[in-house]
Amino acid sequence: MSVRVVPVGTAALLAEVADAVAATGLAEWARARGVPATEIVPGACTVLFDGVTDPAGVAAALREWSPGDVPPPGRVVELPVRYDGADLGQVAERWGTDAEGVIARHTALELTSAFCGFAPGFAYLAGLPRELQVPRLATPRTRVPAGSVAIAGEWCGVYPTASPGGWLLLGTTDAALWDPLADPPALLAPGTRVRFRRA
């Protein structure tokens, strides 16, 4: 089965899927189909449907989805990056290249915001090839500067504010990632395609 639907209280459902790509696809499909829920929130391998008045009807609708149902591509956001990250050399060593090689590979990618979490405006960007995945730091930093562009495991992300963090830092951007007055408030809302360019 491509989706498993679990009730969460009386007015919410949690749809469990294979991975973040499937979660993003299901969320976009559900929005396009007008699945009746107040909020549709994708995660790493789940989608939460909150504010559901007909749980049985929504569950039945969700079971019609299949991973082959590809949503239309999201909008593209291009982020200028100064590749001055503290871990650029370490990433280059792991990738078997130099700093210029890291920049070339990173700017060649198109990633997709799978879901937001950790901090307002922090998007987990999916699409990092397996050969470019690196482990988190053994000991997280107590402070990562705002705007830091970082990678860890299968994810790439940009820290919207200064905070602790254990991802490897490639560089920094001045892009405003969170604006509570904007619609949506997150610049990299789920489904957004993201490209990085050298500033």
Backbone bond lengths (Angstrom), bond angles and torsions (degrees), N, CA, C in turn:
res aa  C-N    CA-C-N  psi(-1)  N-CA   C-N-CA  omega(-1)  CA-C   N-CA-C  phi
1 M - - - 1.468 - - 1.529 109.45 -
2 S 1.330 117.99 137.63 1.454 121.53 -175.96 1.529 112.88 -80.11
3 V 1.345 117.37 -20.88 1.459 120.08 179.84 1.525 109.51 -145.31
4 R 1.331 114.96 139.44 1.472 121.22 175.25 1.519 106.42 -117.07
5 V 1.335 117.06 126.16 1.458 121.95 -175.78 1.517 109.55 -108.12
6 V 1.337 115.34 126.45 1.460 122.02 -176.96 1.526 109.21 -122.29
7 P 1.340 118.58 129.49 1.474 118.98 176.73 1.525 111.38 -68.34
8 V 1.341 115.12 143.59 1.464 121.85 176.25 1.519 106.18 -127.42
9 G 1.308 117.22 97.06 1.451 120.56 -174.64 1.522 110.34 70.51
10 T 1.336 116.29 -152.07 1.471 120.41 -175.49 1.520 113.65 -99.59
11 A 1.346 117.91 -13.66 1.460 119.14 -173.57 1.525 112.96 -132.54
12 A 1.337 117.23 23.88 1.466 119.76 179.73 1.522 110.15 -147.01
13 L 1.330 114.18 154.12 1.459 121.73 176.40 1.520 108.68 -132.60
14 L 1.324 115.82 146.50 1.460 121.16 174.70 1.518 107.66 -116.55
15 A 1.328 115.72 119.41 1.465 121.33 178.13 1.518 108.01 -97.06
16 E 1.328 117.02 122.54 1.459 122.47 179.97 1.525 108.90 -99.66
17 V 1.337 115.91 129.07 1.468 121.86 -178.52 1.531 108.86 -131.29
18 A 1.337 116.53 -178.24 1.463 120.92 -171.09 1.522 113.98 -71.56
19 D 1.335 117.96 -39.37 1.466 119.58 -173.21 1.526 109.96 -162.16
20 A 1.352 115.77 -175.07 1.466 120.86 -176.69 1.520 112.11 -66.79
21 V 1.325 117.03 -35.20 1.467 119.59 179.02 1.523 109.96 -63.72
22 A 1.333 116.37 -43.31 1.462 120.33 177.86 1.526 110.88 -65.53
23 A 1.327 117.49 -39.03 1.461 120.67 179.70 1.528 110.66 -62.64
24 T 1.328 116.49 -45.21 1.469 120.25 177.73 1.519 110.48 -61.93
25 G 1.339 116.49 -42.79 1.462 120.93 179.88 1.514 112.33 -62.48
26 L 1.334 116.29 -44.16 1.464 120.00 179.27 1.523 111.14 -64.47
27 A 1.339 117.18 -43.03 1.469 120.27 -179.72 1.526 110.90 -61.52
28 E 1.328 116.87 -45.53 1.468 120.22 180.00 1.527 110.91 -66.05
29 W 1.326 116.73 -40.80 1.461 121.31 177.74 1.527 110.50 -60.60
30 A 1.334 116.16 -45.15 1.465 120.69 -178.42 1.525 111.33 -64.46
31 R 1.339 117.19 -39.86 1.469 119.74 177.71 1.525 110.58 -64.80
32 A 1.348 116.08 -43.78 1.470 120.42 -179.51 1.528 111.56 -64.40
33 R 1.335 116.94 -33.93 1.465 121.54 -179.88 1.525 112.25 -81.91
34 G 1.323 117.35 -8.33 1.456 120.57 -178.61 1.516 113.34 71.03
35 V 1.336 116.71 33.28 1.469 119.93 176.92 1.526 108.13 -57.24
36 P 1.341 118.38 124.65 1.467 120.95 -172.19 1.532 113.43 -74.39
37 A 1.336 114.74 98.00 1.458 122.59 175.89 1.522 107.34 -149.24
38 T 1.322 116.69 143.04 1.462 120.36 179.18 1.514 110.78 -66.31
39 E 1.343 116.06 -40.96 1.460 121.39 179.31 1.517 110.01 -134.20
40 I 1.342 115.83 141.47 1.460 122.97 174.98 1.519 105.87 -126.08
41 V 1.342 116.27 110.74 1.462 121.26 -170.04 1.525 110.44 -122.42
42 P 1.358 117.84 106.29 1.460 119.52 177.72 1.529 111.78 -75.24
43 G 1.332 116.40 152.07 1.450 123.33 175.32 1.516 109.40 -131.35
44 A 1.333 117.18 -159.74 1.467 121.31 -176.55 1.524 111.27 -66.06
45 C 1.322 118.31 -39.27 1.473 121.06 177.02 1.531 110.47 -150.94
46 T 1.329 115.50 28.91 1.465 121.50 177.46 1.523 109.57 -143.04
47 V 1.327 116.12 162.51 1.458 122.63 169.47 1.523 106.90 -134.40
48 L 1.326 116.61 124.53 1.458 121.80 177.67 1.520 109.28 -92.73
49 F 1.324 115.53 128.89 1.472 122.78 174.26 1.514 106.56 -111.24
50 D 1.327 116.23 108.64 1.464 121.07 -175.88 1.525 109.42 -111.12
51 G 1.330 115.73 157.45 1.454 120.36 -178.67 1.521 111.49 69.24
52 V 1.317 116.19 41.90 1.468 122.60 -177.25 1.531 108.50 -95.84
53 T 1.339 116.88 123.58 1.471 120.33 179.41 1.522 112.74 -93.74
54 D 1.329 116.75 -19.37 1.467 121.30 179.09 1.538 108.65 -129.33
55 P 1.340 117.37 77.25 1.464 119.77 -175.88 1.526 114.10 -56.57
56 A 1.324 117.86 -40.51 1.467 120.22 -178.98 1.524 110.64 -65.03
57 G 1.335 117.21 -41.45 1.458 121.05 179.60 1.517 112.15 -66.41
58 V 1.336 116.62 -41.96 1.470 120.13 178.62 1.521 110.15 -66.44
59 A 1.330 117.43 -42.64 1.471 120.52 178.61 1.523 110.76 -59.22
60 A 1.323 116.92 -42.13 1.469 120.65 178.97 1.526 110.54 -64.29
61 A 1.333 117.07 -41.13 1.464 120.52 179.03 1.525 111.16 -63.58
62 L 1.330 116.66 -41.30 1.461 120.44 -177.77 1.524 111.60 -65.98
63 R 1.314 117.01 -30.36 1.467 120.10 179.62 1.528 112.34 -71.52
64 E 1.339 117.38 -9.73 1.462 120.97 175.44 1.528 111.72 -80.70
65 W 1.341 116.38 -16.86 1.472 120.60 -178.79 1.521 110.24 -74.22
66 S 1.328 115.30 147.48 1.459 119.39 171.52 1.520 108.12 -135.87
67 P 1.350 117.86 153.49 1.466 119.94 -177.80 1.528 113.74 -58.32
68 G 1.329 117.52 -17.13 1.456 120.61 177.53 1.517 113.46 -77.73
69 D 1.343 117.05 -11.00 1.463 120.93 178.56 1.529 108.41 -77.55
70 V 1.321 116.08 95.88 1.464 120.89 -174.39 1.521 109.66 -87.27
71 P 1.355 117.30 124.49 1.467 119.08 178.70 1.524 110.37 -72.69
72 P 1.329 117.58 160.02 1.462 119.14 175.48 1.527 109.47 -62.60
73 P 1.337 117.34 148.47 1.464 118.88 -178.27 1.519 111.60 -62.65
74 G 1.333 115.82 141.97 1.458 121.25 178.76 1.520 111.11 -77.06
75 R 1.321 115.32 173.90 1.464 120.07 178.80 1.521 109.73 -66.92
76 V 1.316 117.17 159.25 1.459 122.77 -178.91 1.523 109.44 -104.71
77 V 1.324 116.10 131.13 1.463 122.07 172.62 1.525 107.17 -117.87
78 E 1.327 115.88 128.75 1.465 121.41 178.04 1.522 108.51 -106.05
79 L 1.330 115.83 126.72 1.461 120.76 -178.20 1.529 110.41 -110.84
80 P 1.343 117.78 122.33 1.464 119.93 174.65 1.531 109.67 -76.04
81 V 1.323 116.68 134.68 1.466 121.52 -175.70 1.521 110.24 -127.93
82 R 1.320 115.88 133.26 1.459 121.24 166.43 1.530 105.89 -89.27
83 Y 1.296 117.43 114.30 1.464 120.95 -176.99 1.525 109.29 -82.06
84 D 1.338 113.54 76.90 1.459 121.95 -176.91 1.531 111.03 -125.87
85 G 1.325 116.81 22.95 1.464 121.06 -174.33 1.522 113.46 -68.20
86 A 1.325 115.55 148.41 1.463 121.89 -178.02 1.525 112.84 -63.44
87 D 1.333 117.30 -22.67 1.465 120.03 -175.91 1.524 112.88 -108.08
88 L 1.326 117.55 13.18 1.458 120.68 -177.65 1.536 110.92 -57.90
89 G 1.329 116.98 -42.57 1.467 120.67 179.07 1.516 112.53 -64.68
90 Q 1.324 116.54 -41.06 1.471 120.68 179.25 1.526 110.86 -64.94
91 V 1.332 116.51 -41.00 1.456 120.08 177.88 1.531 109.89 -65.03
92 A 1.338 116.92 -41.87 1.465 120.62 178.57 1.521 110.70 -58.36
93 E 1.322 116.49 -42.50 1.460 120.33 179.80 1.531 110.58 -64.04
94 R 1.307 116.78 -42.77 1.473 120.26 -179.83 1.528 111.38 -67.81
95 W 1.333 116.77 -32.41 1.457 120.44 -179.91 1.519 112.32 -85.86
96 G 1.337 117.41 -4.69 1.456 120.75 179.46 1.516 113.19 70.25
97 T 1.339 116.50 39.93 1.459 120.83 -178.08 1.525 108.53 -147.99
98 D 1.326 116.95 -163.12 1.460 121.46 174.71 1.524 108.77 -116.62
99 A 1.336 116.92 -175.51 1.466 120.36 -176.96 1.523 111.34 -58.98
100 E 1.326 117.27 -40.94 1.467 120.06 179.43 1.530 110.85 -63.35
101 G 1.337 116.32 -36.00 1.463 120.32 177.57 1.520 112.22 -65.86
102 V 1.345 116.39 -38.75 1.467 120.19 176.92 1.525 109.62 -63.00
103 I 1.335 116.25 -45.93 1.464 120.27 -179.00 1.519 110.63 -60.92
104 A 1.321 116.19 -44.58 1.468 120.23 -179.38 1.525 111.40 -61.87
105 R 1.323 116.98 -43.21 1.466 119.96 -178.87 1.524 111.45 -70.06
106 H 1.334 116.27 -41.66 1.462 119.51 -177.79 1.525 111.42 -66.92
107 T 1.327 117.49 -41.08 1.463 120.21 -178.64 1.531 111.85 -75.70
108 A 1.315 118.27 -12.39 1.466 121.15 177.30 1.528 112.37 -83.80
109 L 1.333 117.01 -12.39 1.463 121.03 -175.80 1.525 112.22 -81.66
110 E 1.333 115.50 150.10 1.461 121.43 163.11 1.521 105.87 -119.59
111 L 1.315 116.01 115.94 1.460 122.20 -178.33 1.525 109.16 -106.05
112 T 1.325 116.12 164.18 1.466 121.16 -179.99 1.516 109.76 -127.44
113 S 1.324 115.87 132.97 1.461 120.43 175.96 1.525 108.86 -67.69
114 A 1.332 115.52 112.69 1.464 120.25 -178.38 1.524 110.90 -84.15
115 F 1.318 116.02 -43.90 1.459 120.59 178.55 1.518 108.46 -164.92
116 C 1.329 116.35 165.31 1.461 122.13 178.35 1.515 109.16 -113.02
117 G 1.313 115.83 147.12 1.461 120.78 179.73 1.511 109.82 -179.07
118 F 1.321 116.17 -172.60 1.471 124.14 178.65 1.522 111.17 72.96
119 A 1.337 117.07 -52.82 1.465 122.21 178.32 1.524 107.53 -153.44
120 P 1.336 119.14 152.87 1.464 120.08 178.52 1.531 110.65 -54.88
121 G 1.336 115.94 124.67 1.449 121.19 178.67 1.519 114.89 90.31
122 F 1.344 118.10 -4.20 1.468 119.46 178.62 1.522 108.58 -84.70
123 A 1.338 115.66 114.70 1.463 121.41 -179.48 1.524 110.09 -103.60
124 Y 1.313 115.82 134.87 1.459 121.38 172.87 1.521 106.93 -86.41
125 L 1.321 115.99 110.73 1.451 122.16 -174.62 1.524 110.00 -94.50
126 A 1.327 115.85 117.70 1.460 122.36 -178.02 1.522 110.35 -94.01
127 G 1.337 114.89 156.46 1.456 120.47 175.84 1.515 113.93 118.82
128 L 1.325 117.70 4.67 1.462 120.84 176.98 1.527 108.11 -72.76
129 P 1.337 118.53 120.18 1.464 119.72 -178.24 1.529 111.89 -60.05
130 R 1.311 116.05 150.81 1.460 121.27 -177.45 1.528 112.40 -53.86
131 E 1.342 116.59 -38.29 1.463 119.38 -176.71 1.528 112.91 -71.30
132 L 1.327 117.65 -11.80 1.463 121.37 178.18 1.529 112.55 -104.30
133 Q 1.313 117.65 2.64 1.459 120.29 -178.74 1.525 110.68 -77.75
134 V 1.327 115.66 138.43 1.463 122.58 -178.74 1.526 109.24 -130.18
135 P 1.339 118.06 152.19 1.467 119.35 178.98 1.526 112.05 -75.22
136 R 1.314 114.56 159.13 1.468 120.71 173.20 1.523 109.19 -65.30
137 L 1.317 116.17 163.40 1.465 120.91 173.50 1.528 109.56 -63.81
138 A 1.307 117.20 144.04 1.466 121.03 178.52 1.529 110.10 -62.73
139 T 1.327 116.75 -37.09 1.466 122.12 177.38 1.523 108.15 -123.86
140 P 1.334 118.72 114.23 1.472 120.22 -178.86 1.525 112.35 -61.96
141 R 1.305 116.19 151.37 1.460 121.23 173.09 1.526 108.99 -71.79
142 T 1.314 116.53 148.60 1.467 119.57 177.25 1.526 110.78 -77.75
143 R 1.354 116.71 -21.25 1.466 119.37 179.12 1.525 110.00 -148.97
144 V 1.321 114.86 121.56 1.460 122.23 173.51 1.528 105.94 -109.25
145 P 1.338 117.95 129.30 1.471 119.56 -177.42 1.534 112.91 -63.20
146 A 1.318 116.12 148.10 1.465 121.12 174.70 1.517 109.66 -58.35
147 G 1.333 116.32 141.91 1.455 121.22 179.37 1.511 114.37 85.73
148 S 1.331 117.69 1.78 1.464 120.19 -179.48 1.523 110.80 -68.99
149 V 1.315 115.93 130.30 1.468 123.27 175.89 1.519 106.65 -96.06
150 A 1.337 116.30 125.21 1.458 119.37 -170.55 1.522 111.38 -142.60
151 I 1.337 114.98 162.01 1.462 121.20 176.83 1.523 109.26 -133.79
152 A 1.329 114.79 152.39 1.465 122.50 174.35 1.517 107.79 -165.38
153 G 1.336 116.27 129.70 1.455 119.59 -178.79 1.516 110.31 58.11
154 E 1.329 115.86 -131.35 1.463 120.61 -177.98 1.519 113.56 -87.70
155 W 1.346 117.33 3.77 1.458 121.08 -170.73 1.519 113.38 -112.41
156 C 1.327 114.45 153.09 1.457 123.34 166.06 1.524 105.39 -123.15
157 G 1.319 117.93 149.67 1.453 120.16 179.63 1.512 111.34 -158.14
158 V 1.329 115.22 167.29 1.459 122.06 177.43 1.524 107.33 -128.11
159 Y 1.322 116.53 123.13 1.463 121.11 -179.73 1.529 109.21 -72.79
160 P 1.347 118.67 117.13 1.462 120.40 -177.73 1.531 113.66 -73.94
161 T 1.332 116.08 -26.31 1.465 121.23 178.17 1.522 108.06 -139.44
162 A 1.315 116.22 164.44 1.460 119.76 175.98 1.524 108.72 -65.01
163 S 1.331 116.85 133.91 1.459 121.22 -178.31 1.519 109.24 -164.91
164 P 1.331 117.55 167.34 1.466 119.07 171.95 1.525 109.62 -65.30
165 G 1.328 116.87 156.90 1.459 119.53 178.14 1.508 112.51 -176.73
166 G 1.318 115.11 151.95 1.459 120.76 -177.22 1.510 114.69 -117.98
167 W 1.337 116.99 13.39 1.463 119.44 -179.71 1.525 109.76 -85.34
168 L 1.338 116.63 159.41 1.459 121.67 -179.93 1.527 109.69 -83.48
169 L 1.336 115.55 130.32 1.458 122.06 -171.07 1.526 111.60 -92.04
170 L 1.349 115.34 122.52 1.461 121.23 178.93 1.524 112.14 -95.68
171 G 1.332 116.97 -34.54 1.453 119.90 -176.06 1.506 111.19 -179.92
172 T 1.339 115.97 -162.99 1.459 120.67 -177.75 1.529 110.10 -138.86
173 T 1.331 114.92 152.31 1.460 122.06 175.53 1.521 108.61 -132.01
174 D 1.325 115.70 153.15 1.470 120.94 177.30 1.526 112.09 -95.60
175 A 1.332 117.66 4.03 1.464 120.80 -177.31 1.529 110.84 -61.13
176 A 1.330 116.03 138.78 1.471 121.61 175.44 1.527 107.72 -83.73
177 L 1.321 116.32 113.00 1.461 121.13 -173.50 1.520 113.62 -91.18
178 W 1.322 117.81 -17.01 1.463 120.58 -177.01 1.517 109.82 -140.10
179 D 1.329 116.37 123.84 1.455 122.86 176.43 1.523 107.37 -139.25
180 P 1.343 117.75 104.16 1.465 120.10 -175.89 1.523 113.84 -61.32
181 L 1.338 118.32 -15.23 1.464 120.90 179.85 1.526 112.02 -92.07
182 A 1.334 117.05 -8.90 1.469 120.39 -178.94 1.530 109.97 -86.29
183 D 1.333 115.97 165.82 1.462 121.72 176.92 1.531 108.66 -131.71
184 P 1.329 118.25 103.65 1.455 126.99 1.12 1.533 110.95 -80.53
185 P 1.329 117.26 160.05 1.467 119.40 -178.66 1.527 113.50 -68.08
186 A 1.338 117.40 -27.10 1.464 120.77 178.27 1.524 109.25 -88.17
187 L 1.341 117.33 124.05 1.462 121.16 177.49 1.523 110.91 -58.93
188 L 1.343 116.21 -37.80 1.465 121.08 -176.63 1.531 109.68 -107.81
189 A 1.320 116.25 56.97 1.468 121.25 179.54 1.531 109.65 -61.13
190 P 1.341 117.63 155.02 1.462 120.32 179.68 1.526 112.42 -50.43
191 G 1.330 115.05 136.07 1.451 121.59 -178.60 1.519 113.58 96.88
192 T 1.345 117.21 -17.10 1.470 121.22 179.50 1.524 109.80 -68.15
193 R 1.319 115.88 133.99 1.470 120.23 173.31 1.532 108.10 -89.02
194 V 1.317 116.41 137.85 1.451 121.37 -172.42 1.526 110.36 -126.20
195 R 1.325 114.69 130.35 1.460 121.40 174.05 1.513 108.24 -124.19
196 F 1.320 115.62 144.96 1.453 121.51 177.41 1.524 108.67 -109.58
197 R 1.336 115.24 141.75 1.464 118.92 174.10 1.522 108.30 -132.64
198 R 1.302 114.45 152.93 1.459 119.84 -179.93 1.525 109.73 -69.94
199 A 1.314 116.66 128.01 1.471 120.80 -179.40 1.524 109.73 -75.89
